[in-house]
Amino acid sequence: MIIKKNIFTKLNAVIFIFLIPILLLYGLSNQVSVQVVEGLLQKEKSNQLEFFRKQLDATALSLAMNAITLTRDTTVLGMERVMLTGIEQQLNQIESNVQEKLTLQSSANSWYNDITLYFPSVQRTLSTSFRQVPYDERKLDKSVRSPGWSYRPDPDRPDTSSFVYYAGGPINENGKLDQSLVIVEMAFYESNVTSLLDQLKTGSKGDPFMVDRQNHLSYNRSSDKQTTSAVVDALFQKTLEEKGDFVTEIGKKTYLVNYVYSQALGYYVVDYTPLEQILSPITKIRNLFYGFIILLLAVGIMASFLLYKHVQAPLHALTGVLKRFQNGDFSVRLHRWFHSEFDFVVVRFNDMAGQIQHLIENVYEEKNRSRMATLKQLQAQINPHFLYNCLNFIISSANLGRNESVIAMAYNLSDYYRYITRLDDPNTCLRDELKLVKNYLEIHMLRLQRIQYEINVPEEMMGIRMPRLLIQPIVENAIVHGLEPKMGGGTLVISGEIIGEYIRITIEDSGVGISSDRQQQLMEQLNQPMDETVGYGLWNIHQRLKYWYGETSGLEITSSSTQSGLCVTIYWKEGYDHDSITAGGR
């Protein structure tokens, strides 16, 4: 399908050509903006978690060092010796000093913590906890064997669940604690971690938490536990390093997950952030931009429609009537109003078309009258020429006493004039034209007695319409200028055929003929104004053919291919409508 490159098509193409690079450029810009924001968010979250880890590790390490320090404190070690002696007064005094030292040590840290001293030798405890801590050797033995910080849940009071660290020893060869002087238990409550996580969450769109390899979770106070559990599942499906990040999809939402590992506690500090919330300003701007593009496209389509309605449609209508006008339909008018500036063009076009039609009709009418007058004049000029020959023949025959020839000539001359005086109808059919030629040849056969003729025209050609007196003048020239000057007899052959689109009638004689130079000269003179050097009859027929059938018709003069004389061919285009001449169509 060929698309016409009109104004309407070009305008639409320009609109789409401008929109495509804008959309591509904005899409690239939006993608870069999202990548930059995600990169900054990852970096910010990573820095926050790293700071949180350092703060957590520093506090845990400080508490652990305090516990180790207490195992070497002389006052604490002296209390163990006093307990062994059993002196109550000294024991009360030193216990009071140790208790005060533990309280000061516990309150020196910003985290809520408890310090408990275990004395294996006497199986007694001393603690800063408001609750009485019993000595449980099995529990203590199991706890000391796990180095580092460990989580201790409290089923009765979950708010007092804590992380504990044990310092002390040594342990004997059997793995017992009976040789240890003192065991220090340093414990800080999980609420401290919860408070840190709350601080990390403040002013952030994330939801931080802590988790270890045993899937123990420490939440912030407003944590979404269901989503957090899904994040933990996605976290442990990956190969984890000291720190990192990844993007996961949970519940048709995309989350950015950042994590960092705390060596002190053995926990991963994790924070996950919904990207939709972070990218919501960019998404909002993107939606506004696409809305603006849609609005711009709608405005462009509306402008294109208005252009089509008020410009393209009028131009299309004008083009249609102009094509019909160009094809010769001068009666065409544009009966349509566009309610725009084109209405002025419509009025002026209709006025112009009316004036042109009037002028063309007048010019063609005058031209047709001139042509018909010329045709009738040319046809009338043939008549005297033929009449003179016939009268001369009658006179000669009468002088010779050839009454039958005179009667035959008079009879044929009567038929001839009855035929040519019908000037109201300049047309005839080939059958009637050949009948006239036969009468003419019969007259000459009576006069010369040495001329023979043949007419070889197919029956299907006999009904062809043609102008009157096209063949007879050529036959006359063939007899007068070809056969009569020749000694002895002669033959004249009339044949007809249809070759392609052309009708051809050939008059061929066996007369004296003419040279090829003279033939060329005659052909050139047929298209020039008539003079005495060219036969009047041939020039007349040639010009009539041009008038009736156009420039592709006329006479052709050649040497006879089968006889020694001359061959004259009449040709015109089959189906040529002479009525188009009178209507101005040629």
KOLLUMZA-944935 format. One record per residue (C-alpha): residue number from 0; residue in three letters; x, y, z negated; chain. Coordinates in steps of 0.1 Angstrom, whole numbers, plus 5000, padded with zeros to 4 digits. Layout:
<nodes>
     n   res      x      y      z   chain
   NUM   ala      X      Y      Z       A
...
</nodes>
This chain:
<nodes>
     n   res      x      y      z   chain
     0   met   5000   5000   5000       A
     1   ile   5015   5034   5011       A
     2   ile   5011   5061   4985       A
     3   lys   5005   5095   5001       A
     4   lys   5029   5121   4988       A
     5   asn   5004   5149   4982       A
     6   ile   5004   5177   4956       A
     7   phe   4983   5156   4932       A
     8   thr   5006   5126   4933       A
     9   lys   5037   5148   4930       A
    10   leu   5023   5166   4899       A
    11   asn   5015   5133   4882       A
    12   ala   5049   5120   4890       A
    13   val   5066   5151   4875       A
    14   ile   5045   5147   4843       A
    15   phe   5056   5111   4839       A
    16   ile   5092   5118   4849       A
    17   phe   5094   5145   4821       A
    18   leu   5077   5123   4795       A
    19   ile   5099   5092   4801       A
    20   pro   5133   5109   4791       A
    21   ile   5116   5127   4762       A
    22   leu   5102   5094   4749       A
    23   leu   5136   5076   4754       A
    24   leu   5155   5105   4738       A
    25   tyr   5132   5106   4708       A
    26   gly   5132   5069   4704       A
    27   leu   5170   5069   4703       A
    28   ser   5170   5098   4679       A
    29   asn   5144   5081   4656       A
    30   gln   5164   5049   4657       A
    31   val   5196   5067   4648       A
    32   ser   5178   5086   4620       A
    33   val   5165   5054   4605       A
    34   gln   5200   5038   4606       A
    35   val   5215   5069   4590       A
    36   val   5189   5069   4562       A
    37   glu   5193   5032   4556       A
    38   gly   5230   5036   4555       A
    39   leu   5228   5064   4530       A
    40   leu   5203   5045   4509       A
    41   gln   5225   5014   4509       A
    42   lys   5255   5035   4498       A
    43   glu   5235   5054   4472       A
    44   lys   5220   5022   4457       A
    45   ser   5254   5005   4458       A
    46   asn   5269   5034   4439       A
    47   gln   5241   5035   4413       A
    48   leu   5244   4997   4407       A
    49   glu   5282   4999   4405       A
    50   phe   5279   5027   4379       A
    51   phe   5253   5007   4360       A
    52   arg   5275   4976   4360       A
    53   lys   5305   4996   4347       A
    54   gln   5284   5011   4320       A
    55   leu   5271   4976   4311       A
    56   asp   5304   4959   4312       A
    57   ala   5321   4987   4292       A
    58   thr   5296   4985   4264       A
    59   ala   5296   4947   4263       A
    60   leu   5334   4947   4263       A
    61   ser   5335   4973   4235       A
    62   leu   5312   4951   4214       A
    63   ala   5332   4920   4221       A
    64   met   5364   4938   4210       A
    65   asn   5347   4949   4178       A
    66   ala   5338   4913   4171       A
    67   ile   5374   4902   4177       A
    68   thr   5387   4930   4155       A
    69   leu   5365   4919   4126       A
    70   thr   5381   4884   4128       A
    71   arg   5414   4900   4119       A
    72   asp   5402   4925   4094       A
    73   thr   5419   4921   4060       A
    74   thr   5388   4930   4040       A
    75   val   5368   4903   4058       A
    76   leu   5395   4878   4054       A
    77   gly   5399   4887   4017       A
    78   met   5362   4881   4012       A
    79   glu   5367   4846   4024       A
    80   arg   5394   4841   3997       A
    81   val   5372   4856   3970       A
    82   met   5344   4833   3979       A
    83   leu   5367   4803   3974       A
    84   thr   5377   4815   3939       A
    85   gly   5341   4819   3929       A
    86   ile   5347   4851   3908       A
    87   glu   5312   4867   3909       A
    88   gln   5323   4903   3900       A
    89   gln   5350   4904   3927       A
    90   leu   5327   4888   3952       A
    91   asn   5300   4914   3947       A
    92   gln   5325   4942   3951       A
    93   ile   5341   4929   3982       A
    94   glu   5307   4918   3998       A
    95   ser   5295   4954   3993       A
    96   asn   5326   4967   4010       A
    97   val   5323   4943   4039       A
    98   gln   5286   4951   4043       A
    99   glu   5293   4988   4045       A
   100   lys   5321   4981   4071       A
   101   leu   5297   4960   4092       A
   102   thr   5270   4987   4090       A
   103   leu   5294   5014   4101       A
   104   gln   5307   4992   4129       A
   105   ser   5272   4984   4141       A
   106   ser   5260   5020   4140       A
   107   ala   5291   5033   4158       A
   108   asn   5277   5019   4191       A
   109   ser   5248   5034   4210       A
   110   trp   5232   5001   4215       A
   111   tyr   5211   4984   4189       A
   112   asn   5232   4955   4177       A
   113   asp   5236   4931   4148       A
   114   ile   5269   4917   4134       A
   115   thr   5269   4885   4115       A
   116   leu   5298   4869   4096       A
   117   tyr   5300   4831   4092       A
   118   phe   5323   4816   4066       A
   119   pro   5326   4779   4074       A
   120   ser   5347   4771   4044       A
   121   val   5319   4781   4020       A
   122   gln   5290   4778   4046       A
   123   arg   5277   4813   4038       A
   124   thr   5267   4842   4061       A
   125   leu   5267   4880   4059       A
   126   ser   5248   4901   4085       A
   127   thr   5235   4936   4093       A
   128   ser   5202   4921   4104       A
   129   phe   5172   4929   4083       A
   130   arg   5164   4892   4085       A
   131   gln   5182   4866   4064       A
   132   val   5204   4846   4087       A
   133   pro   5209   4810   4074       A
   134   tyr   5241   4791   4079       A
   135   asp   5234   4764   4106       A
   136   glu   5266   4746   4113       A
   137   arg   5252   4726   4143       A
   138   lys   5239   4758   4160       A
   139   leu   5270   4777   4152       A
   140   asp   5292   4749   4165       A
   141   lys   5273   4747   4198       A
   142   ser   5274   4785   4202       A
   143   val   5311   4789   4195       A
   144   arg   5319   4763   4222       A
   145   ser   5303   4787   4249       A
   146   pro   5328   4815   4254       A
   147   gly   5317   4849   4265       A
   148   trp   5283   4865   4262       A
   149   ser   5252   4843   4263       A
   150   tyr   5215   4849   4261       A
   151   arg   5196   4839   4230       A
   152   pro   5158   4841   4234       A
   153   asp   5135   4846   4204       A
   154   pro   5102   4828   4211       A
   155   asp   5086   4843   4179       A
   156   arg   5096   4878   4186       A
   157   pro   5105   4883   4223       A
   158   asp   5114   4919   4216       A
   159   thr   5144   4907   4195       A
   160   ser   5158   4884   4222       A
   161   ser   5195   4892   4225       A
   162   phe   5228   4886   4241       A
   163   val   5254   4872   4217       A
   164   tyr   5292   4869   4216       A
   165   tyr   5311   4847   4191       A
   166   ala   5347   4855   4180       A
   167   gly   5367   4834   4155       A
   168   gly   5384   4801   4149       A
   169   pro   5405   4781   4150       A
   170   ile   5386   4748   4156       A
   171   asn   5402   4717   4142       A
   172   glu   5412   4687   4163       A
   173   asn   5378   4671   4158       A
   174   gly   5361   4701   4172       A
   175   lys   5349   4712   4138       A
   176   leu   5348   4747   4123       A
   177   asp   5359   4738   4088       A
   178   gln   5393   4753   4093       A
   179   ser   5380   4786   4106       A
   180   leu   5383   4815   4082       A
   181   val   5355   4835   4097       A
   182   ile   5332   4835   4127       A
   183   val   5319   4869   4140       A
   184   glu   5286   4869   4159       A
   185   met   5281   4901   4178       A
   186   ala   5245   4904   4192       A
   187   phe   5228   4933   4211       A
   188   tyr   5191   4933   4218       A
   189   glu   5177   4928   4253       A
   190   ser   5158   4960   4248       A
   191   asn   5191   4979   4253       A
   192   val   5193   4964   4288       A
   193   thr   5157   4972   4295       A
   194   ser   5163   5008   4285       A
   195   leu   5192   5010   4309       A
   196   leu   5171   4995   4337       A
   197   asp   5144   5021   4329       A
   198   gln   5170   5049   4332       A
   199   leu   5182   5034   4366       A
   200   lys   5146   5033   4379       A
   201   thr   5139   5069   4368       A
   202   gly   5137   5091   4399       A
   203   ser   5142   5062   4422       A
   204   lys   5118   5042   4444       A
   205   gly   5135   5010   4435       A
   206   asp   5127   4983   4409       A
   207   pro   5159   4971   4392       A
   208   phe   5163   4939   4372       A
   209   met   5190   4915   4360       A
   210   val   5192   4878   4367       A
   211   asp   5217   4850   4361       A
   212   arg   5223   4817   4378       A
   213   gln   5198   4800   4355       A
   214   asn   5171   4823   4368       A
   215   his   5167   4842   4335       A
   216   leu   5153   4876   4343       A
   217   ser   5156   4909   4325       A
   218   tyr   5130   4933   4337       A
   219   asn   5125   4970   4334       A
   220   arg   5093   4980   4315       A
   221   ser   5073   4987   4347       A
   222   ser   5086   4960   4368       A
   223   asp   5065   4942   4395       A
   224   lys   5072   4907   4383       A
   225   gln   5056   4889   4412       A
   226   thr   5076   4909   4438       A
   227   thr   5107   4905   4416       A
   228   ser   5104   4867   4416       A
   229   ala   5101   4867   4454       A
   230   val   5133   4889   4456       A
   231   val   5151   4864   4433       A
   232   asp   5141   4835   4456       A
   233   ala   5155   4855   4487       A
   234   leu   5186   4864   4467       A
   235   phe   5197   4829   4458       A
   236   gln   5191   4816   4493       A
   237   lys   5221   4836   4504       A
   238   thr   5258   4832   4497       A
   239   leu   5264   4859   4471       A
   240   glu   5296   4879   4467       A
   241   glu   5306   4904   4440       A
   242   lys   5283   4929   4455       A
   243   gly   5263   4933   4487       A
   244   asp   5230   4941   4503       A
   245   phe   5204   4926   4527       A
   246   val   5170   4933   4541       A
   247   thr   5141   4909   4535       A
   248   glu   5104   4908   4542       A
   249   ile   5080   4901   4514       A
   250   gly   5042   4902   4518       A
   251   lys   5044   4920   4552       A
   252   lys   5067   4947   4537       A
   253   thr   5104   4952   4543       A
   254   tyr   5127   4957   4513       A
   255   leu   5163   4967   4510       A
   256   val   5180   4946   4483       A
   257   asn   5212   4957   4467       A
   258   tyr   5231   4936   4441       A
   259   val   5263   4937   4420       A
   260   tyr   5277   4911   4397       A
   261   ser   5286   4918   4360       A
   262   gln   5316   4897   4350       A
   263   ala   5311   4906   4313       A
   264   leu   5275   4892   4310       A
   265   gly   5275   4868   4340       A
   266   tyr   5244   4885   4354       A
   267   tyr   5235   4900   4388       A
   268   val   5222   4935   4386       A
   269   val   5196   4938   4415       A
   270   asp   5176   4967   4428       A
   271   tyr   5151   4964   4457       A
   272   thr   5135   4993   4475       A
   273   pro   5106   4993   4500       A
   274   leu   5119   5008   4532       A
   275   glu   5084   5021   4542       A
   276   gln   5085   5045   4513       A
   277   ile   5120   5057   4520       A
   278   leu   5113   5061   4557       A
   279   ser   5078   5075   4553       A
   280   pro   5089   5111   4562       A
   281   ile   5106   5098   4594       A
   282   thr   5075   5076   4601       A
   283   lys   5052   5106   4596       A
   284   ile   5073   5128   4619       A
   285   arg   5074   5099   4644       A
   286   asn   5036   5095   4643       A
   287   leu   5032   5133   4647       A
   288   phe   5055   5133   4677       A
   289   tyr   5037   5104   4694       A
   290   gly   5004   5121   4686       A
   291   phe   5017   5153   4702       A
   292   ile   5029   5132   4733       A
   293   ile   4995   5117   4736       A
   294   leu   4979   5151   4733       A
   295   leu   5004   5164   4759       A
   296   leu   4996   5135   4782       A
   297   ala   4959   5141   4778       A
   298   val   4964   5178   4786       A
   299   gly   4985   5168   4816       A
   300   ile   4958   5144   4828       A
   301   met   4932   5171   4824       A
   302   ala   4953   5196   4843       A
   303   ser   4959   5170   4870       A
   304   phe   4921   5163   4872       A
   305   leu   4915   5201   4875       A
   306   leu   4941   5203   4902       A
   307   tyr   4925   5174   4920       A
   308   lys   4891   5189   4917       A
   309   his   4899   5225   4926       A
   310   val   4929   5220   4949       A
   311   gln   4934   5185   4962       A
   312   ala   4897   5178   4969       A
   313   pro   4892   5210   4989       A
   314   leu   4925   5204   5008       A
   315   his   4914   5168   5015       A
   316   ala   4880   5180   5028       A
   317   leu   4897   5207   5050       A
   318   thr   4922   5182   5063       A
   319   gly   4894   5158   5073       A
   320   val   4875   5185   5093       A
   321   leu   4907   5198   5109       A
   322   lys   4915   5163   5121       A
   323   arg   4881   5159   5137       A
   324   phe   4885   5194   5151       A
   325   gln   4919   5184   5165       A
   326   asn   4903   5153   5181       A
   327   gly   4879   5175   5201       A
   328   asp   4849   5176   5178       A
   329   phe   4844   5213   5179       A
   330   ser   4809   5211   5164       A
   331   val   4823   5200   5130       A
   332   arg   4816   5223   5100       A
   333   leu   4824   5221   5064       A
   334   his   4792   5220   5044       A
   335   arg   4806   5219   5009       A
   336   trp   4812   5245   4983       A
   337   phe   4840   5243   4957       A
   338   his   4831   5274   4936       A
   339   ser   4867   5286   4938       A
   340   glu   4889   5306   4962       A
   341   phe   4885   5278   4987       A
   342   asp   4849   5289   4994       A
   343   phe   4864   5319   5013       A
   344   val   4885   5295   5034       A
   345   val   4854   5273   5040       A
   346   val   4834   5304   5053       A
   347   arg   4862   5316   5075       A
   348   phe   4869   5281   5089       A
   349   asn   4832   5276   5098       A
   350   asp   4832   5311   5115       A
   351   met   4865   5303   5133       A
   352   ala   4852   5268   5144       A
   353   gly   4820   5284   5158       A
   354   gln   4839   5310   5177       A
   355   ile   4863   5284   5191       A
   356   gln   4835   5261   5201       A
   357   his   4817   5289   5219       A
   358   leu   4848   5299   5237       A
   359   ile   4857   5264   5247       A
   360   glu   4822   5256   5260       A
   361   asn   4823   5288   5281       A
   362   val   4858   5281   5294       A
   363   tyr   4850   5245   5303       A
   364   glu   4817   5253   5318       A
   365   glu   4834   5279   5340       A
   366   lys   4862   5255   5348       A
   367   asn   4837   5227   5357       A
   368   arg   4817   5251   5379       A
   369   ser   4850   5260   5396       A
   370   arg   4860   5224   5401       A
   371   met   4826   5213   5415       A
   372   ala   4827   5242   5439       A
   373   thr   4862   5232   5450       A
   374   leu   4852   5196   5454       A
   375   lys   4822   5204   5475       A
   376   gln   4843   5228   5495       A
   377   leu   4870   5202   5501       A
   378   gln   4843   5176   5510       A
   379   ala   4827   5200   5534       A
   380   gln   4860   5207   5551       A
   381   ile   4863   5170   5560       A
   382   asn   4830   5170   5578       A
   383   pro   4840   5193   5607       A
   384   his   4872   5174   5613       A
   385   phe   4853   5141   5616       A
   386   leu   4825   5157   5635       A
   387   tyr   4848   5171   5662       A
   388   asn   4863   5137   5668       A
   389   cys   4829   5121   5670       A
   390   leu   4815   5147   5694       A
   391   asn   4846   5144   5716       A
   392   phe   4840   5106   5717       A
   393   ile   4803   5111   5726       A
   394   ile   4812   5135   5754       A
   395   ser   4839   5112   5768       A
   396   ser   4815   5082   5766       A
   397   ala   4787   5102   5783       A
   398   asn   4810   5113   5811       A
   399   leu   4820   5077   5816       A
   400   gly   4784   5066   5815       A
   401   arg   4788   5044   5785       A
   402   asn   4753   5048   5772       A
   403   glu   4755   5020   5747       A
   404   ser   4786   5036   5732       A
   405   val   4768   5069   5731       A
   406   ile   4738   5054   5714       A
   407   ala   4760   5034   5690       A
   408   met   4780   5066   5682       A
   409   ala   4749   5086   5677       A
   410   tyr   4734   5059   5655       A
   411   asn   4765   5057   5634       A
   412   leu   4769   5094   5633       A
   413   ser   4734   5097   5621       A
   414   asp   4740   5072   5593       A
   415   tyr   4772   5090   5585       A
   416   tyr   4756   5124   5580       A
   417   arg   4728   5110   5561       A
   418   tyr   4755   5096   5538       A
   419   ile   4777   5127   5534       A
   420   thr   4749   5153   5531       A
   421   arg   4739   5139   5497       A
   422   leu   4760   5165   5479       A
   423   asp   4737   5163   5449       A
   424   asp   4755   5131   5440       A
   425   pro   4793   5131   5449       A
   426   asn   4797   5095   5438       A
   427   thr   4791   5063   5456       A
   428   cys   4799   5027   5453       A
   429   leu   4827   5008   5471       A
   430   arg   4801   4988   5490       A
   431   asp   4785   5019   5506       A
   432   glu   4819   5034   5513       A
   433   leu   4830   5002   5532       A
   434   lys   4798   5002   5551       A
   435   leu   4805   5037   5564       A
   436   val   4841   5026   5573       A
   437   lys   4826   4996   5593       A
   438   asn   4804   5019   5612       A
   439   tyr   4833   5041   5620       A
   440   leu   4855   5012   5631       A
   441   glu   4827   4998   5652       A
   442   ile   4826   5032   5670       A
   443   his   4864   5030   5677       A
   444   met   4862   4994   5688       A
   445   leu   4836   5006   5714       A
   446   arg   4859   5034   5724       A
   447   leu   4893   5017   5726       A
   448   gln   4884   4980   5730       A
   449   arg   4918   4970   5716       A
   450   ile   4915   4976   5679       A
   451   gln   4907   4948   5655       A
   452   tyr   4901   4952   5617       A
   453   glu   4898   4931   5586       A
   454   ile   4882   4940   5553       A
   455   asn   4895   4918   5524       A
   456   val   4878   4932   5493       A
   457   pro   4866   4909   5465       A
   458   glu   4829   4909   5459       A
   459   glu   4834   4918   5422       A
   460   met   4849   4952   5433       A
   461   met   4819   4962   5455       A
   462   gly   4800   4978   5426       A
   463   ile   4829   5001   5416       A
   464   arg   4819   5038   5415       A
   465   met   4841   5062   5434       A
   466   pro   4839   5096   5452       A
   467   arg   4826   5097   5488       A
   468   leu   4848   5097   5519       A
   469   leu   4880   5084   5503       A
   470   ile   4887   5056   5527       A
   471   gln   4873   5068   5561       A
   472   pro   4898   5097   5566       A
   473   ile   4927   5073   5560       A
   474   val   4913   5048   5585       A
   475   glu   4909   5077   5609       A
   476   asn   4945   5087   5606       A
   477   ala   4956   5051   5610       A
   478   ile   4938   5048   5643       A
   479   val   4946   5083   5656       A
   480   his   4983   5084   5646       A
   481   gly   4992   5048   5644       A
   482   leu   4972   5025   5666       A
   483   glu   4962   5048   5696       A
   484   pro   4998   5058   5704       A
   485   lys   5009   5022   5704       A
   486   met   5008   5002   5736       A
   487   gly   4986   4972   5735       A
   488   gly   4963   4961   5707       A
   489   gly   4965   4968   5670       A
   490   thr   4951   4956   5638       A
   491   leu   4939   4975   5607       A
   492   val   4935   4956   5574       A
   493   ile   4916   4970   5544       A
   494   ser   4922   4951   5511       A
   495   gly   4914   4957   5475       A
   496   glu   4926   4944   5442       A
   497   ile   4926   4952   5404       A
   498   ile   4961   4952   5389       A
   499   gly   4961   4958   5351       A
   500   glu   4941   4990   5345       A
   501   tyr   4944   5002   5380       A
   502   ile   4921   4998   5411       A
   503   arg   4941   4997   5444       A
   504   ile   4926   4999   5479       A
   505   thr   4952   4995   5507       A
   506   ile   4947   5005   5544       A
   507   glu   4975   4989   5564       A
   508   asp   4979   4992   5602       A
   509   ser   5002   4977   5628       A
   510   gly   5007   5010   5646       A
   511   val   5039   5029   5655       A
   512   gly   5046   5038   5618       A
   513   ile   5070   5065   5605       A
   514   ser   5105   5066   5591       A
   515   ser   5113   5063   5554       A
   516   asp   5124   5100   5553       A
   517   arg   5091   5111   5568       A
   518   gln   5073   5089   5542       A
   519   gln   5092   5106   5514       A
   520   gln   5085   5140   5529       A
   521   leu   5048   5133   5531       A
   522   met   5047   5121   5494       A
   523   glu   5063   5153   5483       A
   524   gln   5040   5175   5504       A
   525   leu   5009   5158   5490       A
   526   asn   5015   5176   5457       A
   527   gln   5022   5210   5473       A
   528   pro   4997   5236   5487       A
   529   met   4984   5224   5521       A
   530   asp   5002   5235   5553       A
   531   glu   5002   5225   5589       A
   532   thr   5030   5200   5584       A
   533   val   5010   5175   5564       A
   534   gly   4978   5157   5574       A
   535   tyr   4947   5176   5562       A
   536   gly   4928   5144   5554       A
   537   leu   4956   5128   5533       A
   538   trp   4962   5160   5513       A
   539   asn   4925   5164   5507       A
   540   ile   4920   5128   5495       A
   541   his   4951   5130   5472       A
   542   gln   4939   5163   5457       A
   543   arg   4904   5149   5451       A
   544   leu   4918   5118   5434       A
   545   lys   4938   5141   5411       A
   546   tyr   4907   5161   5403       A
   547   trp   4885   5131   5396       A
   548   tyr   4909   5106   5380       A
   549   gly   4937   5126   5366       A
   550   glu   4974   5129   5373       A
   551   thr   4980   5091   5372       A
   552   ser   4959   5087   5404       A
   553   gly   4965   5095   5441       A
   554   leu   4980   5082   5473       A
   555   glu   5010   5061   5480       A
   556   ile   5026   5060   5515       A
   557   thr   5049   5031   5524       A
   558   ser   5059   5010   5553       A
   559   ser   5037   4979   5560       A
   560   ser   5051   4948   5545       A
   561   thr   5034   4924   5569       A
   562   gln   5031   4946   5600       A
   563   ser   5051   4972   5619       A
   564   gly   5030   5002   5609       A
   565   leu   5021   5022   5579       A
   566   cys   5005   5013   5545       A
   567   val   4985   5039   5526       A
   568   thr   4973   5029   5491       A
   569   ile   4946   5046   5471       A
   570   tyr   4949   5040   5433       A
   571   trp   4931   5052   5402       A
   572   lys   4927   5040   5367       A
   573   glu   4899   5016   5360       A
   574   gly   4872   5027   5336       A
   575   tyr   4881   5064   5340       A
   576   asp   4849   5083   5331       A
   577   his   4845   5113   5355       A
   578   asp   4818   5126   5331       A
   579   ser   4847   5135   5308       A
   580   ile   4858   5160   5334       A
   581   thr   4826   5179   5335       A
   582   ala   4825   5178   5296       A
   583   gly   4860   5192   5294       A
   584   gly   4875   5160   5280       A
   585   arg   4905   5156   5305       A
</nodes>
